Amino acid sequence: MEKISSNGFWRYALTDRSTHLLIISNLITIVFAVIENWDLSTVIFIFVCQTAIIVFFYSIKILYLKNDVFFAMSGPVNDKTAKIGKVLIASIFLVVFYFVLWKYFDFFEFINIFGNFNLFENFSIDLLMIVPIISFFINHFFSFRNYVKKSEYERHNFFTIAKLSIIRILPIHILIFIFGFVLIILNIIPPITFVILFLILKMMADVVSHVYEHNPKLMFKN
């Protein structure tokens, strides 16, 4: 029976630079949330942007997949055909995910029927939001660079990329749905302590899914 290997997880988390950058990016968001007294709608918008960044780099990872693995062929694959095919699949992957993100905010409009509080009613763009968004971009860029440097793409195919993208993104947005739903059901504006709790839980989900993505064997042991 498999159990979570806490030793392997913490060893990787404490030594991997991309994990450090991910934690720093989340801490930057927490600091700005406290200083600027951000509400839940602001931090949700930031993490939707983070998701868009994650999806962007996953679409590039598709282009790095080995041709024979990507097309599940045992023989040689025409390089030109393979490149066109991977660009097409990566573009579809990107468009589908971005369409889901575009429709994402409809969820909060839907659950608003349970109350009369609109989470994004008073939402406005704050220029300081750019800071954590840029920090997340830098983090995921370095994570992608390690992906290429360690040749992780050699053991992946398209279905692996699709599965990892869902594992990487889903925990964050489950938290968003839960907190957003609770907020609207209770019909209250969240205090900063409520937002900070959300951010801390989100950071934990972020780190766990990040470690699983890059080293799934470290997460489990027999």
Backbone hydrogen bonds in HBPLUS format (Angstrom, degrees):
<---DONOR---> <-ACCEPTOR-->    atom                        ^
c    i                          cat <-CA-CA->   ^        H-A-AA   ^      H-
h    n   atom  resd res      DA  || num        DHA   H-A  angle D-A-AA Bond
n    s   type  num  typ     dist DA aas  dist angle  dist       angle   num
A0003-LYS N   A0221-LYS O   2.88 MM 218  5.49 159.1  1.93 157.0 163.8     1
A0221-LYS N   A0003-LYS O   2.88 MM 218  5.49 140.9  2.04 149.5 162.1     2
A0005-SER N   A0219-MET O   2.91 MM 214  5.22 152.7  1.99 108.2 117.2     3
A0009-PHE N   A0005-SER O   3.08 MM   4  6.28 158.9  2.13 148.2 154.5     4
A0010-TRP N   A0006-SER O   2.95 MM   4  6.07 175.6  1.95 154.3 155.2     5
A0011-ARG N   A0007-ASN O   2.95 MM   4  5.98 155.2  2.01 146.9 154.4     6
A0012-TYR N   A0008-GLY O   3.13 MM   4  6.22 159.9  2.18 143.1 147.7     7
A0013-ALA N   A0009-PHE O   2.89 MM   4  6.10 168.3  1.91 154.2 158.1     8
A0014-LEU N   A0010-TRP O   2.94 MM   4  5.89 150.4  2.02 144.1 150.2     9
A0015-THR N   A0012-TYR O   3.16 MM   3  5.32 145.5  2.28 102.8 112.8    10
A0016-ASP N   A0012-TYR O   2.88 MM   4  5.73 142.3  2.02 160.5 166.0    11
A0020-HIS N   A0016-ASP O   3.13 MM   4  6.48 151.5  2.21 143.9 152.2    12
A0021-LEU N   A0017-ARG O   2.90 MM   4  6.23 157.9  1.95 152.9 158.2    13
A0022-LEU N   A0018-SER O   2.99 MM   4  6.15 146.2  2.11 135.8 145.1    14
A0023-ILE N   A0019-THR O   2.99 MM   4  6.27 158.9  2.03 151.0 155.6    15
A0024-ILE N   A0020-HIS O   2.91 MM   4  6.17 161.0  1.95 150.7 156.5    16
A0025-SER N   A0021-LEU O   2.85 MM   4  6.03 156.9  1.91 146.0 152.1    17
A0026-ASN N   A0022-LEU O   3.08 MM   4  6.36 155.0  2.14 145.7 151.8    18
A0027-LEU N   A0023-ILE O   2.86 MM   4  6.14 154.2  1.92 149.5 157.6    19
A0028-ILE N   A0024-ILE O   2.81 MM   4  6.06 152.2  1.89 152.0 159.4    20
A0029-THR N   A0025-SER O   3.18 MM   4  6.44 154.1  2.25 139.9 146.1    21
A0030-ILE N   A0026-ASN O   3.01 MM   4  6.36 152.4  2.08 145.3 152.9    22
A0031-VAL N   A0027-LEU O   2.89 MM   4  6.15 162.9  1.92 153.6 157.4    23
A0032-PHE N   A0028-ILE O   2.98 MM   4  6.22 167.6  2.00 154.6 157.3    24
A0033-ALA N   A0029-THR O   2.85 MM   4  5.96 149.1  1.95 143.6 153.1    25
A0034-VAL N   A0030-ILE O   3.00 MM   4  6.26 150.9  2.09 148.6 155.2    26
A0035-ILE N   A0031-VAL O   2.94 MM   4  6.19 171.1  1.95 155.1 157.5    27
A0036-GLU N   A0032-PHE O   2.80 MM   4  5.70 165.9  1.82 147.4 152.2    28
A0037-ASN N   A0033-ALA O   2.87 MM   4  5.30 109.2  2.39 123.8 137.1    29
A0038-TRP N   A0033-ALA O   2.97 MM   5  4.72 142.9  2.11 124.4 135.1    30
A0037-ASN N   A0034-VAL O   3.39 MM   3  5.01 148.5  2.50  90.7  99.6    31
A0042-THR N   A0039-ASP O   3.20 MM   3  5.62 130.1  2.46 106.6 117.9    32
A0043-VAL N   A0039-ASP O   3.45 MM   4  6.90 161.3  2.49 152.6 156.4    33
A0044-ILE N   A0040-LEU O   2.93 MM   4  6.06 154.9  1.99 152.7 160.4    34
A0045-PHE N   A0041-SER O   3.04 MM   4  6.17 155.2  2.10 140.3 146.4    35
A0046-ILE N   A0042-THR O   3.08 MM   4  6.40 154.0  2.15 145.6 152.5    36
A0047-PHE N   A0043-VAL O   3.06 MM   4  6.30 155.2  2.12 146.0 151.6    37
A0048-VAL N   A0044-ILE O   2.90 MM   4  6.16 135.1  2.11 145.4 158.2    38
A0049-CYS N   A0045-PHE O   3.04 MM   4  6.34 151.1  2.13 144.4 151.8    39
A0050-GLN N   A0046-ILE O   2.91 MM   4  6.30 144.6  2.04 137.7 148.5    40
A0051-THR N   A0047-PHE O   2.97 MM   4  6.08 150.5  2.06 132.0 139.3    41
A0052-ALA N   A0048-VAL O   3.00 MM   4  6.32 152.3  2.08 143.6 150.9    42
A0053-ILE N   A0049-CYS O   3.02 MM   4  6.35 148.1  2.12 145.3 153.8    43
A0054-ILE N   A0050-GLN O   2.89 MM   4  6.22 158.9  1.93 152.6 158.2    44
A0055-VAL N   A0051-THR O   2.90 MM   4  6.13 166.1  1.92 156.7 159.6    45
A0056-PHE N   A0052-ALA O   3.00 MM   4  6.14 151.3  2.09 138.7 146.9    46
A0057-PHE N   A0053-ILE O   3.12 MM   4  6.45 159.4  2.17 153.5 156.8    47
A0058-TYR N   A0054-ILE O   2.97 MM   4  6.24 147.5  2.07 146.6 156.7    48
A0059-SER N   A0055-VAL O   2.94 MM   4  6.18 150.6  2.02 149.6 156.6    49
A0060-ILE N   A0056-PHE O   3.25 MM   4  6.61 144.1  2.38 138.9 148.2    50
A0061-LYS N   A0057-PHE O   2.95 MM   4  6.23 147.2  2.06 140.6 149.9    51
A0062-ILE N   A0058-TYR O   3.20 MM   4  6.54 139.8  2.37 142.5 151.3    52
A0063-LEU N   A0060-ILE O   2.94 MM   3  5.29 128.3  2.22 104.9 118.0    53
A0064-TYR N   A0061-LYS O   3.00 MM   3  5.18 142.8  2.14 102.1 113.2    54
A0065-LEU N   A0062-ILE O   3.23 MM   3  5.45 158.2  2.28 106.0 112.5    55
A0070-PHE N   A0066-LYS O   2.83 MM   4  5.95 164.9  1.86 161.1 166.2    56
A0071-PHE N   A0067-ASN O   3.04 MM   4  6.17 163.4  2.07 151.9 155.1    57
A0073-MET N   A0068-ASP O   2.90 MM   5  5.02 154.8  1.96 143.9 151.0    58
A0072-ALA N   A0069-VAL O   3.19 MM   3  4.85 153.0  2.27  94.8 102.7    59
A0082-ALA N   A0078-ASN O   2.86 MM   4  6.04 157.3  1.91 154.5 162.0    60
A0083-LYS N   A0079-ASP O   2.90 MM   4  6.10 159.9  1.94 151.6 156.1    61
A0084-ILE N   A0080-LYS O   3.09 MM   4  6.32 163.8  2.12 149.6 153.6    62
A0085-GLY N   A0081-THR O   2.91 MM   4  6.08 160.0  1.95 147.9 154.1    63
A0086-LYS N   A0082-ALA O   2.87 MM   4  6.06 161.5  1.90 153.5 158.0    64
A0087-VAL N   A0083-LYS O   2.95 MM   4  6.09 159.4  2.00 147.9 153.8    65
A0088-LEU N   A0084-ILE O   2.96 MM   4  6.12 156.8  2.02 146.5 153.0    66
A0089-ILE N   A0085-GLY O   2.95 MM   4  6.19 165.2  1.97 150.8 154.5    67
A0090-ALA N   A0086-LYS O   2.84 MM   4  5.90 163.9  1.87 148.5 153.7    68
A0091-SER N   A0087-VAL O   2.94 MM   4  6.03 151.4  2.02 141.6 149.3    69
A0092-ILE N   A0088-LEU O   3.00 MM   4  6.26 158.7  2.05 149.0 154.6    70
A0093-PHE N   A0089-ILE O   2.85 MM   4  6.03 162.2  1.88 152.0 157.4    71
A0094-LEU N   A0090-ALA O   2.95 MM   4  6.14 155.9  2.01 143.3 149.3    72
A0095-VAL N   A0091-SER O   2.90 MM   4  6.10 165.9  1.92 152.3 156.0    73
A0096-VAL N   A0092-ILE O   2.90 MM   4  6.00 169.1  1.91 156.5 159.3    74
A0097-PHE N   A0093-PHE O   3.19 MM   4  6.30 168.6  2.21 146.7 149.9    75
A0098-TYR N   A0094-LEU O   2.95 MM   4  6.07 161.8  1.98 150.9 156.6    76
A0099-PHE N   A0095-VAL O   2.87 MM   4  5.99 145.5  1.99 145.0 154.4    77
A0100-VAL N   A0096-VAL O   3.07 MM   4  6.36 153.5  2.15 145.3 152.1    78
A0101-LEU N   A0097-PHE O   2.95 MM   4  6.30 154.3  2.02 147.4 154.7    79
A0102-TRP N   A0098-TYR O   2.88 MM   4  6.06 148.6  1.97 140.5 149.2    80
A0103-LYS N   A0099-PHE O   3.03 MM   4  6.31 148.3  2.14 145.3 152.9    81
A0104-TYR N   A0101-LEU O   3.07 MM   3  4.67 147.1  2.18  92.5 102.3    82
A0106-ASP N   A0103-LYS O   3.03 MM   3  5.49 149.3  2.13 111.0 120.4    83
A0107-PHE N   A0104-TYR O   3.07 MM   3  5.84 156.1  2.13 117.9 123.9    84
A0109-GLU N   A0105-PHE O   3.39 MM   4  6.79 148.4  2.50 140.4 149.0    85
A0110-PHE N   A0106-ASP O   2.86 MM   4  6.11 146.6  1.97 146.7 156.0    86
A0111-ILE N   A0107-PHE O   2.99 MM   4  6.35 166.3  2.01 155.8 157.2    87
A0113-ILE N   A0110-PHE O   3.20 MM   3  6.06 171.2  2.20 120.4 123.1    88
A0114-PHE N   A0111-ILE O   3.10 MM   3  5.76 165.4  2.13 114.7 119.3    89
A0115-GLY N   A0112-ASN O   3.00 MM   3  5.29 162.3  2.03 110.0 115.8    90
A0121-GLU N   A0118-ASN O   3.14 MM   3  5.13 168.4  2.16 111.4 112.9    91
A0123-PHE N   A0120-PHE O   3.37 MM   3  4.91 166.5  2.39  97.1  99.9    92
A0129-MET N   A0126-ASP O   2.82 MM   3  5.47 158.8  1.87 120.0 127.2    93
A0130-ILE N   A0127-LEU O   3.08 MM   3  5.75 161.0  2.12 115.5 121.0    94
A0131-VAL N   A0128-LEU O   3.18 MM   3  5.67 145.0  2.31 108.7 116.3    95
A0133-ILE N   A0129-MET O   3.38 MM   4  6.52 159.9  2.42 146.6 152.4    96
A0134-ILE N   A0130-ILE O   2.81 MM   4  5.95 160.8  1.85 154.6 158.8    97
A0135-SER N   A0131-VAL O   2.98 MM   4  6.22 157.5  2.03 150.0 157.0    98
A0136-PHE N   A0132-PRO O   2.91 MM   4  6.12 149.4  2.00 144.8 152.1    99
A0137-PHE N   A0133-ILE O   3.01 MM   4  6.31 150.2  2.10 142.8 151.3   100
A0138-ILE N   A0134-ILE O   2.92 MM   4  6.23 161.3  1.95 155.2 159.1   101
A0139-ASN N   A0135-SER O   2.97 MM   4  6.15 159.1  2.01 143.5 149.7   102
A0140-HIS N   A0136-PHE O   2.94 MM   4  6.15 168.0  1.95 153.6 155.5   103
A0141-PHE N   A0137-PHE O   2.87 MM   4  6.01 140.8  2.03 144.4 155.9   104
A0142-PHE N   A0138-ILE O   3.04 MM   4  6.30 161.7  2.07 152.8 155.8   105
A0143-SER N   A0139-ASN O   2.95 MM   4  6.22 150.8  2.04 144.5 153.8   106
A0144-PHE N   A0140-HIS O   2.90 MM   4  5.97 150.5  1.98 134.8 142.5   107
A0145-ARG N   A0141-PHE O   2.85 MM   4  6.13 151.1  1.93 145.4 154.2   108
A0146-ASN N   A0142-PHE O   2.97 MM   4  6.22 153.8  2.04 145.8 151.5   109
A0147-TYR N   A0143-SER O   3.02 MM   4  6.26 146.3  2.14 138.7 148.5   110
A0148-VAL N   A0144-PHE O   3.01 MM   4  6.38 150.9  2.10 149.7 156.1   111
A0149-LYS N   A0145-ARG O   2.81 MM   4  5.99 163.2  1.84 149.3 155.0   112
A0150-LYS N   A0146-ASN O   2.85 MM   4  5.84 159.5  1.89 148.5 152.3   113
A0152-GLU N   A0147-TYR O   3.02 MM   5  5.38 154.8  2.09 159.3 164.2   114
A0151-SER N   A0148-VAL O   3.05 MM   3  4.92 154.0  2.12 100.5 108.2   115
A0154-GLU N   A0151-SER O   3.14 MM   3  5.79 164.2  2.17 116.7 121.2   116
A0155-ARG N   A0152-GLU O   3.20 MM   3  5.96 161.8  2.23 119.9 124.1   117
A0156-HIS N   A0153-TYR O   3.20 MM   3  5.00 165.3  2.23 103.4 106.4   118
A0160-THR N   A0157-ASN O   3.09 MM   3  5.24 123.1  2.43 100.0 114.5   119
A0161-ILE N   A0157-ASN O   3.04 MM   4  6.39 159.4  2.09 155.8 161.5   120
A0162-ALA N   A0158-PHE O   2.90 MM   4  6.19 160.3  1.93 152.6 158.0   121
A0163-LYS N   A0159-PHE O   2.93 MM   4  6.07 157.5  1.98 141.3 147.4   122
A0164-LEU N   A0160-THR O   2.84 MM   4  6.03 166.5  1.86 154.4 158.2   123
A0165-SER N   A0161-ILE O   2.91 MM   4  6.02 152.7  1.99 147.5 155.0   124
A0166-ILE N   A0162-ALA O   3.22 MM   4  6.44 152.1  2.31 142.0 148.2   125
A0167-ILE N   A0163-LYS O   2.98 MM   4  6.28 163.9  2.01 152.4 157.1   126
A0168-ARG N   A0164-LEU O   2.78 MM   4  5.87 149.5  1.87 144.7 153.5   127
A0169-ILE N   A0165-SER O   3.07 MM   4  6.13 143.9  2.20 137.8 146.1   128
A0170-LEU N   A0166-ILE O   2.76 MM   4  5.52 166.4  1.78 154.0 158.9   129
A0173-HIS N   A0169-ILE O   3.39 MM   4  6.68 162.0  2.42 153.9 159.0   130
A0174-ILE N   A0170-LEU O   2.90 MM   4  6.07 142.7  2.04 158.2 169.3   131
A0175-LEU N   A0171-PRO O   3.30 MM   4  6.50 158.0  2.35 142.5 146.9   132
A0176-ILE N   A0172-ILE O   3.10 MM   4  6.47 150.7  2.19 139.1 147.8   133
A0177-PHE N   A0173-HIS O   2.90 MM   4  6.02 161.8  1.93 142.5 146.5   134
A0178-ILE N   A0174-ILE O   2.94 MM   4  6.15 164.0  1.97 149.7 154.3   135
A0179-PHE N   A0175-LEU O   2.90 MM   4  6.04 175.7  1.90 156.8 158.2   136
A0180-GLY N   A0176-ILE O   2.78 MM   4  5.77 159.8  1.82 148.1 155.2   137
A0181-PHE N   A0177-PHE O   2.82 MM   4  5.79 158.2  1.87 144.7 151.2   138
A0182-VAL N   A0178-ILE O   2.93 MM   4  6.08 167.4  1.94 150.8 154.6   139
A0183-LEU N   A0179-PHE O   2.92 MM   4  5.98 158.5  1.97 144.7 151.1   140
A0184-ILE N   A0180-GLY O   3.06 MM   4  6.26 160.6  2.10 146.6 150.8   141
A0185-ILE N   A0181-PHE O   2.85 MM   4  6.01 164.7  1.88 155.7 160.7   142
A0186-LEU N   A0182-VAL O   2.94 MM   4  5.99 162.1  1.97 149.3 153.9   143
A0187-ASN N   A0183-LEU O   2.98 MM   4  6.01 119.2  2.36 129.8 145.6   144
A0194-PHE N   A0191-PRO O   2.95 MM   3  5.30 129.2  2.22 106.8 119.9   145
A0195-VAL N   A0191-PRO O   3.25 MM   4  6.68 152.7  2.33 148.3 155.8   146
A0196-ILE N   A0192-ILE O   2.87 MM   4  6.10 159.8  1.91 151.2 156.7   147
A0197-LEU N   A0193-THR O   3.03 MM   4  6.15 156.1  2.09 141.3 147.2   148
A0198-PHE N   A0194-PHE O   3.14 MM   4  6.40 157.1  2.20 142.8 148.9   149
A0199-LEU N   A0195-VAL O   2.91 MM   4  6.23 156.8  1.96 149.9 156.4   150
A0200-ILE N   A0196-ILE O   2.90 MM   4  6.16 155.6  1.96 153.1 158.9   151
A0201-LEU N   A0197-LEU O   3.06 MM   4  6.27 168.1  2.07 153.2 156.1   152
A0202-LYS N   A0198-PHE O   2.83 MM   4  6.00 153.2  1.90 148.4 157.1   153
A0203-MET N   A0199-LEU O   2.90 MM   4  6.08 153.1  1.98 143.3 149.9   154
A0204-MET N   A0200-ILE O   3.10 MM   4  6.39 156.1  2.16 147.7 153.4   155
A0205-ALA N   A0201-LEU O   3.01 MM   4  6.29 161.1  2.05 149.0 153.8   156
A0206-ASP N   A0202-LYS O   2.83 MM   4  5.99 152.5  1.90 148.5 157.0   157
A0207-VAL N   A0203-MET O   2.96 MM   4  6.19 161.8  2.00 152.3 155.1   158
A0208-VAL N   A0204-MET O   3.07 MM   4  6.24 170.8  2.08 153.3 155.8   159
A0209-SER N   A0205-ALA O   3.07 MM   4  6.12 168.3  2.09 147.7 151.3   160
A0210-HIS N   A0206-ASP O   2.96 MM   4  6.04 145.6  2.08 141.6 151.9   161
A0211-VAL N   A0207-VAL O   2.93 MM   4  6.16 163.2  1.96 156.1 158.9   162
A0212-TYR N   A0208-VAL O   3.01 MM   4  6.20 162.2  2.04 149.7 155.1   163
A0213-GLU N   A0209-SER O   2.98 MM   4  6.05 151.1  2.06 138.1 145.8   164
A0214-HIS N   A0210-HIS O   3.23 MM   4  6.53 158.7  2.28 150.2 153.7   165
A0215-ASN N   A0211-VAL O   2.78 MM   4  5.68 154.7  1.84 154.6 162.2   166
A0218-LEU N   A0215-ASN O   3.03 MM   3  5.59 146.5  2.15 114.2 123.3   167
A0219-MET N   A0216-PRO O   3.15 MM   3  5.45 147.1  2.27 104.3 113.5   168
